[in-house]
Amino acid sequence: MITIEQYENRKETLEGASMVTIWENIHPDSLSGEITLSFYEEKELFLWFIERLMNEGKVKLGNGGEFLTGQ
């Protein structure tokens, strides 16, 4: 996982980005090559990140004309 400080920095950096861009840039240390995430680790981090954004009201996902909640 990432620290709260890293989360806040990622949130600011990736604001307005597509889901693909968020996926590709989710962990700051993976960008520099310091770490390599497995698919499972990257998926868990991505879903955690999106859930936090939903709970903060920063992201809304929809299906069939209805918004899904992060609760």
N, C-alpha and C positions, 0 to 999 in steps of 0.2 A: 504494500500500500504506500501511499505518500503522506507526508506530514500535512498538517493544516496550512502551514505557510506555503508549501508547494501547491496545495489545492487552490488556495487563494490566487497565487501567481498564475497557475494554469487557467483558472476561471477567467481572470482578466485578459490573459493573452489570447485565449480561444473564443472570447465573446464574439458572437455573430458568425462563427465558423460552422461549416457543415458537419454532419455526423462523421463523415469519412475523415475530415481533417482532424476532428477531435480524436478519433481512433488512432490515427497515425502519429499524433503528437501528445498522447495522454500522459506519459511519464517523462519529466524533464531530463532525467539521467539516461534514458534510452536514446534521446536525441543526440547526446554527446558521445554515445558509445560506451559510457561507463558501465552500463548494465545491459543485459539482453533479457527481455521478458519472453516467457513461453506464451503460446496462444492462450492457454488457460489463465495465466496471470494477467495478460493484457485484457482479456474479456472481463475478468472479475473487476479490475480497476475501472474499465470503461463503464460497466453497469453501475458500480458504486458511484462514480463521478456523475453520471446522468441522473441517478436517483437523487443525489444531493442537490443538483441543479433544479430538479423538479420540486423537491421539498422547499427550496428557497424561492420558487416561483420564477426562476430564470429560464426554464424550458417547459414547453407544453407539448405533449405528444397526443396525437389524435387518431381516431379510427372511426370511420363511418359518420363523420360530422360531429363526433363527440370528443371532447378532451378527456384524456386519462389523467388521473391524479397520482401523485407520488406517495400517497398514504397507504 
